[in-house]
Amino acid sequence: MELYNPERLAKLINAGRAADLIVRVAELETLRKEAEASRPLLLNFPGNPEPVGVPNTIAGTVIGAIIAALEKSLEDTLAETRN
């Protein structure tokens, strides 16, 4: 019996890598959805210097940057799954 089977080891590594990528994609999607859901909370929060109904531009910019970074990370992760 062969103690080191390269084919079996490669399959295990690839399965583990695929599982890791699936988890990462799910986590990134969840974070993106949570960030999107927080956008309405930016309206009319105490201390918002903007007029009523206008989101705080600084907070909106930060949330937008977070969402963009999450989407980029998600794209990178999905591209990694294709390789």
N, C-alpha and C positions, 0 to 999 in steps of 0.2 A: 504494500500500500504506500502510495506516495504521500509524504507529509506536506509537501508544498505543491499544490495544484494551481498553477498560474491562472487557468481559465476560471476555476471556481472562485479564486480570490478576486479576479477582475469583476466577475458578476456580483459578488458581495459588495465590492467598493462602488460599482455603478449603481446598485440598488440603494445603498446608503446615501450616495450623492443625490440620486433622484428624489429620495424621501426628504432629504434636507432642502432641496430646491422647492418641492411642493409645499413644505412648511413655510419657507421664506416667502413664497408667492402669496400664500394665504394670510400671513402676518402683514405683508405690505398692503394687500387689498383691504384688510380690516383697518389698518392705520389710515389709509387714504379715505375710506368711507367715514371714519370718525372725524377726520379733519374737515371733510366736506360738510358733515352734519353740524360742525361747530360754527360754520359761517353765520347762520341766523342768530346765534348767540351774541355776535358782535354788534347787533343792532340794539341801541338804547341801553347798553349796560351802564351802570353808575360811573360817572366820570368821563363818558364819551364826549369829547369836545365837538363832535360833528352835530349838525342839526338832527332832529328826530327823524328816524327812518333811514339815516345814512350810516353805513357801517364805519367804524373807526378805521381810517385808512392805514395807519401803522399796523394795527392788529390784522387787518385784511391782507396787507402785503406779506406779513410774516406767515399767516396761514397759507396764502398762495404759494409762497416759497417752499413751505413744508410739503404741500401737495405736489408741487413740481419735482421736488427732490425724491419723494416717494414714488412718483410715476417713473422717474428716470431709473431709480433703483429697481423698480418692477420690470421695466423694459430690459435692463441689463441682466436681471435674473432670468427672464424669459429667453433672452438671447443665449444665455449660458446653457439653457436646457436644450437648445437646438444644436449645440456643438457636441 
